[in-house]
Amino acid sequence: MKKVAFYTLGCKLNFSETSTISRLFEEEGYQKVAFEDQPDIFVINTCSVTENADKKCRQIVKSAKKVSPDSFVVIIGCFAQLKPKEISEIPGVDAVLGAAEKFKLLKHLKDFERQKETIICASEISNATEFNNAYSIADRTRTFLKVQDGCNYGCAFCTIPLARGKSRSDSIANILKSAREIGQTEVKEVVLTGVNIGDFGVQQGRRKERFLELVKELDQVEGIDRYRISSIEPNLLNNQIIEFVAQSKKFVPHFHIPLQSGSNKILKLMNRRYLRELYVERVAKIKETMPNACIGVDVITGFPGETHDDFLDTYNFINELDVSYLHVFTYSERANTQAVEMEGVVSKKERNERSNMLRILSEKKKRSFYESQKDHECTVLLENDVKDGFMYGFTENYLRVKFPYSEELVNQTKTVRMEAVSEDGSMLVSEAIGV
């Protein structure tokens, strides 16, 4: 029995796909092992979002070869689709598979016998038209369920359409089947994930089913306590979705909504499909229907053409928004994007300084949100995340809670009262009100 190990870089979508591919191996008789357990095969799922994708890939391949010098190393994922030739030249890499080929890895590589030259199976991204259903099962507390893949948007900074292809999704019926399978496990929370999940139902320019229909159907699946919607575009998060989540018993009041810039000038340069006024409306609607909702924000600093005044527009805009935390991305040049050809390049020093300012703002926003939840009753899902005699978990509105450790409480929910923000930034709670 050959042993196989997996390593995943990047987003929740990558984790769901790695987990599904690992199950395909197990179904064929392979033994899944940890990275350090001298596997015969390494499968490394890569990301292309950061400028360090190449460096990270090389580091992991080097580590794999140290652990198991005679192993067969396979690279898949977004970076593999974008740079197959470049990856094939990394010492120790035996095979590179693109977006259309990665789920057929066992078919393409068969016995995983090393060749004189690196095997490259990476066709044009136009061939990535099939939706491959996926969900993670490594964590019994939480699962990432893939509901959508690819993107039809043309944001000037983004390589994802080049790495994953056009927007596509499975039928609601098939996704419900996966949800029911998850519902029969110990998993308590499902995170819906994809590249552009609000575009669910769009395939090859033809609208089939809507995201709102999907969440309504998922809400009825037995055995799942919570659903969390991952990142969703503000122009696709309509009032009907917000209102449904507000009255749902399973979909939690937590939204992550990309903004990218608080300057309309920069939003237009980025080819975003909204202006900041729409973002204000979405935040106001959420807070009107769910006053204690948690709202996360993606923002990019140092985009070409972003002057100091443009950045201050973004800073002040976010400062005045009733949001809970930021994910700050420092702009980095990506090959084959529109932005790389744009004028008004911001120095890396300035990009980093702006990013630091927004990260400090994020900490202030998070602290303010946590402070606003004092004396509130929440339900926390406790995880096997233990440190110094305490275990941690998240409430429905994404407050990280600190609780005295008890093995029996792992993967259990407890209703607690928020007391104070601890030194590590989590919430201290009173004794459980109920279980």
Secondary structure as a PSIPRED ss2 file (coil, helix, strand):
# PSIPRED VFORMAT (PSIPRED V4.0)

   1 M C   1.000  0.000  0.000
   2 K C   1.000  0.000  0.000
   3 K E   0.000  0.000  1.000
   4 V E   0.000  0.000  1.000
   5 A E   0.000  0.000  1.000
   6 F E   0.000  0.000  1.000
   7 Y E   0.000  0.000  1.000
   8 T E   0.000  0.000  1.000
   9 L C   1.000  0.000  0.000
  10 G C   1.000  0.000  0.000
  11 C C   1.000  0.000  0.000
  12 K H   0.000  1.000  0.000
  13 L H   0.000  1.000  0.000
  14 N H   0.000  1.000  0.000
  15 F H   0.000  1.000  0.000
  16 S H   0.000  1.000  0.000
  17 E H   0.000  1.000  0.000
  18 T H   0.000  1.000  0.000
  19 S H   0.000  1.000  0.000
  20 T H   0.000  1.000  0.000
  21 I H   0.000  1.000  0.000
  22 S H   0.000  1.000  0.000
  23 R H   0.000  1.000  0.000
  24 L H   0.000  1.000  0.000
  25 F H   0.000  1.000  0.000
  26 E H   0.000  1.000  0.000
  27 E H   0.000  1.000  0.000
  28 E C   1.000  0.000  0.000
  29 G C   1.000  0.000  0.000
  30 Y C   1.000  0.000  0.000
  31 Q E   0.000  0.000  1.000
  32 K E   0.000  0.000  1.000
  33 V C   1.000  0.000  0.000
  34 A C   1.000  0.000  0.000
  35 F C   1.000  0.000  0.000
  36 E C   1.000  0.000  0.000
  37 D C   1.000  0.000  0.000
  38 Q C   1.000  0.000  0.000
  39 P C   1.000  0.000  0.000
  40 D C   1.000  0.000  0.000
  41 I E   0.000  0.000  1.000
  42 F E   0.000  0.000  1.000
  43 V E   0.000  0.000  1.000
  44 I E   0.000  0.000  1.000
  45 N E   0.000  0.000  1.000
  46 T E   0.000  0.000  1.000
  47 C C   1.000  0.000  0.000
  48 S C   1.000  0.000  0.000
  49 V C   1.000  0.000  0.000
  50 T C   1.000  0.000  0.000
  51 E C   1.000  0.000  0.000
  52 N C   1.000  0.000  0.000
  53 A H   0.000  1.000  0.000
  54 D H   0.000  1.000  0.000
  55 K H   0.000  1.000  0.000
  56 K H   0.000  1.000  0.000
  57 C H   0.000  1.000  0.000
  58 R H   0.000  1.000  0.000
  59 Q H   0.000  1.000  0.000
  60 I H   0.000  1.000  0.000
  61 V H   0.000  1.000  0.000
  62 K H   0.000  1.000  0.000
  63 S H   0.000  1.000  0.000
  64 A H   0.000  1.000  0.000
  65 K H   0.000  1.000  0.000
  66 K H   0.000  1.000  0.000
  67 V H   0.000  1.000  0.000
  68 S C   1.000  0.000  0.000
  69 P C   1.000  0.000  0.000
  70 D C   1.000  0.000  0.000
  71 S C   1.000  0.000  0.000
  72 F E   0.000  0.000  1.000
  73 V E   0.000  0.000  1.000
  74 V E   0.000  0.000  1.000
  75 I E   0.000  0.000  1.000
  76 I E   0.000  0.000  1.000
  77 G E   0.000  0.000  1.000
  78 C H   0.000  1.000  0.000
  79 F H   0.000  1.000  0.000
  80 A H   0.000  1.000  0.000
  81 Q H   0.000  1.000  0.000
  82 L H   0.000  1.000  0.000
  83 K C   1.000  0.000  0.000
  84 P H   0.000  1.000  0.000
  85 K H   0.000  1.000  0.000
  86 E H   0.000  1.000  0.000
  87 I H   0.000  1.000  0.000
  88 S H   0.000  1.000  0.000
  89 E C   1.000  0.000  0.000
  90 I C   1.000  0.000  0.000
  91 P C   1.000  0.000  0.000
  92 G C   1.000  0.000  0.000
  93 V C   1.000  0.000  0.000
  94 D C   1.000  0.000  0.000
  95 A E   0.000  0.000  1.000
  96 V E   0.000  0.000  1.000
  97 L E   0.000  0.000  1.000
  98 G C   1.000  0.000  0.000
  99 A C   1.000  0.000  0.000
 100 A C   1.000  0.000  0.000
 101 E C   1.000  0.000  0.000
 102 K H   0.000  1.000  0.000
 103 F H   0.000  1.000  0.000
 104 K H   0.000  1.000  0.000
 105 L H   0.000  1.000  0.000
 106 L H   0.000  1.000  0.000
 107 K H   0.000  1.000  0.000
 108 H H   0.000  1.000  0.000
 109 L H   0.000  1.000  0.000
 110 K C   1.000  0.000  0.000
 111 D C   1.000  0.000  0.000
 112 F C   1.000  0.000  0.000
 113 E C   1.000  0.000  0.000
 114 R C   1.000  0.000  0.000
 115 Q C   1.000  0.000  0.000
 116 K C   1.000  0.000  0.000
 117 E C   1.000  0.000  0.000
 118 T C   1.000  0.000  0.000
 119 I E   0.000  0.000  1.000
 120 I E   0.000  0.000  1.000
 121 C E   0.000  0.000  1.000
 122 A C   1.000  0.000  0.000
 123 S C   1.000  0.000  0.000
 124 E C   1.000  0.000  0.000
 125 I H   0.000  1.000  0.000
 126 S H   0.000  1.000  0.000
 127 N H   0.000  1.000  0.000
 128 A C   1.000  0.000  0.000
 129 T C   1.000  0.000  0.000
 130 E C   1.000  0.000  0.000
 131 F C   1.000  0.000  0.000
 132 N C   1.000  0.000  0.000
 133 N C   1.000  0.000  0.000
 134 A C   1.000  0.000  0.000
 135 Y E   0.000  0.000  1.000
 136 S C   1.000  0.000  0.000
 137 I C   1.000  0.000  0.000
 138 A C   1.000  0.000  0.000
 139 D C   1.000  0.000  0.000
 140 R C   1.000  0.000  0.000
 141 T C   1.000  0.000  0.000
 142 R E   0.000  0.000  1.000
 143 T E   0.000  0.000  1.000
 144 F E   0.000  0.000  1.000
 145 L E   0.000  0.000  1.000
 146 K E   0.000  0.000  1.000
 147 V C   1.000  0.000  0.000
 148 Q C   1.000  0.000  0.000
 149 D E   0.000  0.000  1.000
 150 G C   1.000  0.000  0.000
 151 C C   1.000  0.000  0.000
 152 N C   1.000  0.000  0.000
 153 Y C   1.000  0.000  0.000
 154 G C   1.000  0.000  0.000
 155 C C   1.000  0.000  0.000
 156 A C   1.000  0.000  0.000
 157 F C   1.000  0.000  0.000
 158 C C   1.000  0.000  0.000
 159 T C   1.000  0.000  0.000
 160 I H   0.000  1.000  0.000
 161 P H   0.000  1.000  0.000
 162 L H   0.000  1.000  0.000
 163 A H   0.000  1.000  0.000
 164 R H   0.000  1.000  0.000
 165 G C   1.000  0.000  0.000
 166 K C   1.000  0.000  0.000
 167 S C   1.000  0.000  0.000
 168 R E   0.000  0.000  1.000
 169 S C   1.000  0.000  0.000
 170 D C   1.000  0.000  0.000
 171 S C   1.000  0.000  0.000
 172 I H   0.000  1.000  0.000
 173 A H   0.000  1.000  0.000
 174 N H   0.000  1.000  0.000
 175 I H   0.000  1.000  0.000
 176 L H   0.000  1.000  0.000
 177 K H   0.000  1.000  0.000
 178 S H   0.000  1.000  0.000
 179 A H   0.000  1.000  0.000
 180 R H   0.000  1.000  0.000
 181 E H   0.000  1.000  0.000
 182 I H   0.000  1.000  0.000
 183 G H   0.000  1.000  0.000
 184 Q C   1.000  0.000  0.000
 185 T C   1.000  0.000  0.000
 186 E C   1.000  0.000  0.000
 187 V C   1.000  0.000  0.000
 188 K C   1.000  0.000  0.000
 189 E E   0.000  0.000  1.000
 190 V E   0.000  0.000  1.000
 191 V E   0.000  0.000  1.000
 192 L E   0.000  0.000  1.000
 193 T E   0.000  0.000  1.000
 194 G C   1.000  0.000  0.000
 195 V C   1.000  0.000  0.000
 196 N C   1.000  0.000  0.000
 197 I H   0.000  1.000  0.000
 198 G H   0.000  1.000  0.000
 199 D H   0.000  1.000  0.000
 200 F C   1.000  0.000  0.000
 201 G C   1.000  0.000  0.000
 202 V E   0.000  0.000  1.000
 203 Q E   0.000  0.000  1.000
 204 Q C   1.000  0.000  0.000
 205 G C   1.000  0.000  0.000
 206 R E   0.000  0.000  1.000
 207 R E   0.000  0.000  1.000
 208 K C   1.000  0.000  0.000
 209 E C   1.000  0.000  0.000
 210 R C   1.000  0.000  0.000
 211 F H   0.000  1.000  0.000
 212 L H   0.000  1.000  0.000
 213 E H   0.000  1.000  0.000
 214 L H   0.000  1.000  0.000
 215 V H   0.000  1.000  0.000
 216 K H   0.000  1.000  0.000
 217 E H   0.000  1.000  0.000
 218 L H   0.000  1.000  0.000
 219 D C   1.000  0.000  0.000
 220 Q C   1.000  0.000  0.000
 221 V C   1.000  0.000  0.000
 222 E C   1.000  0.000  0.000
 223 G C   1.000  0.000  0.000
 224 I C   1.000  0.000  0.000
 225 D C   1.000  0.000  0.000
 226 R E   0.000  0.000  1.000
 227 Y E   0.000  0.000  1.000
 228 R E   0.000  0.000  1.000
 229 I E   0.000  0.000  1.000
 230 S C   1.000  0.000  0.000
 231 S C   1.000  0.000  0.000
 232 I C   1.000  0.000  0.000
 233 E C   1.000  0.000  0.000
 234 P C   1.000  0.000  0.000
 235 N C   1.000  0.000  0.000
 236 L C   1.000  0.000  0.000
 237 L C   1.000  0.000  0.000
 238 N C   1.000  0.000  0.000
 239 N H   0.000  1.000  0.000
 240 Q H   0.000  1.000  0.000
 241 I H   0.000  1.000  0.000
 242 I H   0.000  1.000  0.000
 243 E H   0.000  1.000  0.000
 244 F H   0.000  1.000  0.000
 245 V H   0.000  1.000  0.000
 246 A H   0.000  1.000  0.000
 247 Q H   0.000  1.000  0.000
 248 S C   1.000  0.000  0.000
 249 K C   1.000  0.000  0.000
 250 K C   1.000  0.000  0.000
 251 F E   0.000  0.000  1.000
 252 V C   1.000  0.000  0.000
 253 P C   1.000  0.000  0.000
 254 H E   0.000  0.000  1.000
 255 F E   0.000  0.000  1.000
 256 H E   0.000  0.000  1.000
 257 I E   0.000  0.000  1.000
 258 P E   0.000  0.000  1.000
 259 L E   0.000  0.000  1.000
 260 Q E   0.000  0.000  1.000
 261 S C   1.000  0.000  0.000
 262 G C   1.000  0.000  0.000
 263 S C   1.000  0.000  0.000
 264 N H   0.000  1.000  0.000
 265 K H   0.000  1.000  0.000
 266 I H   0.000  1.000  0.000
 267 L H   0.000  1.000  0.000
 268 K H   0.000  1.000  0.000
 269 L H   0.000  1.000  0.000
 270 M C   1.000  0.000  0.000
 271 N C   1.000  0.000  0.000
 272 R C   1.000  0.000  0.000
 273 R C   1.000  0.000  0.000
 274 Y C   1.000  0.000  0.000
 275 L C   1.000  0.000  0.000
 276 R H   0.000  1.000  0.000
 277 E H   0.000  1.000  0.000
 278 L H   0.000  1.000  0.000
 279 Y H   0.000  1.000  0.000
 280 V H   0.000  1.000  0.000
 281 E H   0.000  1.000  0.000
 282 R H   0.000  1.000  0.000
 283 V H   0.000  1.000  0.000
 284 A H   0.000  1.000  0.000
 285 K H   0.000  1.000  0.000
 286 I H   0.000  1.000  0.000
 287 K H   0.000  1.000  0.000
 288 E H   0.000  1.000  0.000
 289 T H   0.000  1.000  0.000
 290 M C   1.000  0.000  0.000
 291 P C   1.000  0.000  0.000
 292 N C   1.000  0.000  0.000
 293 A C   1.000  0.000  0.000
 294 C E   0.000  0.000  1.000
 295 I E   0.000  0.000  1.000
 296 G E   0.000  0.000  1.000
 297 V E   0.000  0.000  1.000
 298 D E   0.000  0.000  1.000
 299 V E   0.000  0.000  1.000
 300 I E   0.000  0.000  1.000
 301 T E   0.000  0.000  1.000
 302 G C   1.000  0.000  0.000
 303 F C   1.000  0.000  0.000
 304 P C   1.000  0.000  0.000
 305 G C   1.000  0.000  0.000
 306 E C   1.000  0.000  0.000
 307 T C   1.000  0.000  0.000
 308 H H   0.000  1.000  0.000
 309 D H   0.000  1.000  0.000
 310 D H   0.000  1.000  0.000
 311 F H   0.000  1.000  0.000
 312 L H   0.000  1.000  0.000
 313 D H   0.000  1.000  0.000
 314 T H   0.000  1.000  0.000
 315 Y H   0.000  1.000  0.000
 316 N H   0.000  1.000  0.000
 317 F H   0.000  1.000  0.000
 318 I H   0.000  1.000  0.000
 319 N H   0.000  1.000  0.000
 320 E H   0.000  1.000  0.000
 321 L C   1.000  0.000  0.000
 322 D C   1.000  0.000  0.000
 323 V C   1.000  0.000  0.000
 324 S C   1.000  0.000  0.000
 325 Y E   0.000  0.000  1.000
 326 L E   0.000  0.000  1.000
 327 H E   0.000  0.000  1.000
 328 V E   0.000  0.000  1.000
 329 F E   0.000  0.000  1.000
 330 T E   0.000  0.000  1.000
 331 Y C   1.000  0.000  0.000
 332 S C   1.000  0.000  0.000
 333 E C   1.000  0.000  0.000
 334 R C   1.000  0.000  0.000
 335 A C   1.000  0.000  0.000
 336 N C   1.000  0.000  0.000
 337 T C   1.000  0.000  0.000
 338 Q C   1.000  0.000  0.000
 339 A H   0.000  1.000  0.000
 340 V H   0.000  1.000  0.000
 341 E H   0.000  1.000  0.000
 342 M C   1.000  0.000  0.000
 343 E C   1.000  0.000  0.000
 344 G C   1.000  0.000  0.000
 345 V C   1.000  0.000  0.000
 346 V C   1.000  0.000  0.000
 347 S C   1.000  0.000  0.000
 348 K H   0.000  1.000  0.000
 349 K H   0.000  1.000  0.000
 350 E H   0.000  1.000  0.000
 351 R H   0.000  1.000  0.000
 352 N H   0.000  1.000  0.000
 353 E H   0.000  1.000  0.000
 354 R H   0.000  1.000  0.000
 355 S H   0.000  1.000  0.000
 356 N H   0.000  1.000  0.000
 357 M H   0.000  1.000  0.000
 358 L H   0.000  1.000  0.000
 359 R H   0.000  1.000  0.000
 360 I H   0.000  1.000  0.000
 361 L H   0.000  1.000  0.000
 362 S H   0.000  1.000  0.000
 363 E H   0.000  1.000  0.000
 364 K H   0.000  1.000  0.000
 365 K H   0.000  1.000  0.000
 366 K H   0.000  1.000  0.000
 367 R H   0.000  1.000  0.000
 368 S H   0.000  1.000  0.000
 369 F H   0.000  1.000  0.000
 370 Y H   0.000  1.000  0.000
 371 E H   0.000  1.000  0.000
 372 S H   0.000  1.000  0.000
 373 Q C   1.000  0.000  0.000
 374 K C   1.000  0.000  0.000
 375 D C   1.000  0.000  0.000
 376 H C   1.000  0.000  0.000
 377 E E   0.000  0.000  1.000
 378 C E   0.000  0.000  1.000
 379 T E   0.000  0.000  1.000
 380 V E   0.000  0.000  1.000
 381 L E   0.000  0.000  1.000
 382 L E   0.000  0.000  1.000
 383 E E   0.000  0.000  1.000
 384 N E   0.000  0.000  1.000
 385 D E   0.000  0.000  1.000
 386 V E   0.000  0.000  1.000
 387 K E   0.000  0.000  1.000
 388 D C   1.000  0.000  0.000
 389 G C   1.000  0.000  0.000
 390 F E   0.000  0.000  1.000
 391 M E   0.000  0.000  1.000
 392 Y E   0.000  0.000  1.000
 393 G E   0.000  0.000  1.000
 394 F E   0.000  0.000  1.000
 395 T E   0.000  0.000  1.000
 396 E C   1.000  0.000  0.000
 397 N C   1.000  0.000  0.000
 398 Y C   1.000  0.000  0.000
 399 L C   1.000  0.000  0.000
 400 R E   0.000  0.000  1.000
 401 V E   0.000  0.000  1.000
 402 K E   0.000  0.000  1.000
 403 F E   0.000  0.000  1.000
 404 P E   0.000  0.000  1.000
 405 Y C   1.000  0.000  0.000
 406 S C   1.000  0.000  0.000
 407 E H   0.000  1.000  0.000
 408 E H   0.000  1.000  0.000
 409 L H   0.000  1.000  0.000
 410 V C   1.000  0.000  0.000
 411 N C   1.000  0.000  0.000
 412 Q C   1.000  0.000  0.000
 413 T E   0.000  0.000  1.000
 414 K E   0.000  0.000  1.000
 415 T E   0.000  0.000  1.000
 416 V E   0.000  0.000  1.000
 417 R E   0.000  0.000  1.000
 418 M E   0.000  0.000  1.000
 419 E E   0.000  0.000  1.000
 420 A E   0.000  0.000  1.000
 421 V E   0.000  0.000  1.000
 422 S C   1.000  0.000  0.000
 423 E C   1.000  0.000  0.000
 424 D C   1.000  0.000  0.000
 425 G C   1.000  0.000  0.000
 426 S C   1.000  0.000  0.000
 427 M E   0.000  0.000  1.000
 428 L E   0.000  0.000  1.000
 429 V E   0.000  0.000  1.000
 430 S C   1.000  0.000  0.000
 431 E C   1.000  0.000  0.000
 432 A C   1.000  0.000  0.000
 433 I C   1.000  0.000  0.000
 434 G E   0.000  0.000  1.000
 435 V C   1.000  0.000  0.000
